Amino acid sequence: MELKKIILRKLYRHRIIGGKHTAIEHLTKGLPKHIIGEAKDAVNELIKERLIMPKYTSYGLQVSLNPEKIDVISKIIEE
């Protein structure tokens, strides 16, 4: 859960919500190298939980926070 919280906090802090997207590789910057695989798995779990929305582009998968779940996301971050 801690990795999910870090990822959500990073997206929220940079206001990557709805129409604004970023690459998954940008979310794993600053994390230790041995955790990056787990972080990518956490991103996939957050997509399944519908807290993060995927956007498939010609240059790869992009993600953003789901604006409909922003109140749930802010509660998770504050815990």
C-alpha positions as CSV (number, residue, x, y, z in Angstrom):
1,M,0.0,0.0,0.0
2,E,2.9,2.3,0.7
3,L,4.0,2.3,-3.0
4,K,0.5,3.0,-4.1
5,K,0.4,6.0,-1.7
6,I,3.7,7.3,-3.1
7,I,2.4,7.0,-6.7
8,L,-0.9,8.7,-5.9
9,R,0.8,11.5,-4.0
10,K,3.2,12.2,-6.9
11,L,0.4,12.4,-9.4
12,Y,-1.7,14.6,-7.1
13,R,1.2,16.9,-6.2
14,H,1.9,17.5,-9.9
15,R,-1.9,17.9,-10.7
16,I,-1.9,15.0,-13.2
17,I,-5.7,14.7,-13.2
18,G,-8.1,13.8,-16.0
19,G,-6.8,15.1,-19.4
20,K,-3.2,15.7,-18.2
21,H,-1.2,12.5,-18.5
22,T,2.3,11.2,-17.7
23,A,4.4,8.1,-18.5
24,I,4.7,5.4,-15.9
25,E,8.5,5.8,-16.1
26,H,8.1,9.3,-14.7
27,L,6.3,7.9,-11.7
28,T,9.1,5.6,-10.8
29,K,11.8,8.3,-10.9
30,G,13.4,8.8,-7.5
31,L,12.6,5.3,-6.3
32,P,15.4,2.7,-5.5
33,K,16.1,0.5,-8.6
34,H,15.1,-2.7,-6.8
35,I,11.6,-1.4,-6.2
36,I,10.8,-0.1,-9.7
37,G,9.2,-3.5,-10.8
38,E,7.0,-3.5,-7.7
39,A,6.0,0.2,-8.4
40,K,4.9,-0.7,-12.0
41,D,2.8,-3.6,-10.5
42,A,1.3,-1.1,-8.1
43,V,0.4,1.2,-11.0
44,N,-1.4,-1.7,-12.7
45,E,-3.3,-2.4,-9.4
46,L,-4.3,1.2,-9.2
47,I,-5.6,1.1,-12.8
48,K,-7.7,-2.0,-11.8
49,E,-9.0,-0.1,-8.8
50,R,-10.0,2.7,-11.2
51,L,-8.0,5.3,-9.1
52,I,-5.7,5.8,-12.1
53,M,-6.9,6.1,-15.7
54,P,-4.8,4.6,-18.5
55,K,-4.4,6.4,-21.9
56,Y,-2.8,4.3,-24.6
57,T,-0.8,6.5,-27.1
58,S,1.4,5.7,-30.0
59,Y,4.4,6.4,-27.8
60,G,3.3,4.2,-24.8
61,L,1.0,4.0,-21.9
62,Q,0.2,7.2,-20.1
63,V,-1.7,7.6,-16.8
64,S,-3.5,10.2,-14.8
65,L,-5.7,10.4,-11.7
66,N,-9.4,9.6,-12.1
67,P,-11.2,12.9,-11.4
68,E,-14.3,11.1,-10.3
69,K,-12.3,9.4,-7.5
70,I,-10.3,12.5,-6.3
71,D,-12.0,12.6,-2.9
72,V,-11.1,8.9,-2.3
73,I,-7.5,9.5,-3.5
74,S,-7.0,12.5,-1.2
75,K,-8.2,10.4,1.8
76,I,-5.7,7.7,0.9
77,I,-2.9,10.3,0.6
78,E,-3.7,11.8,4.0
79,E,-3.6,8.5,5.9
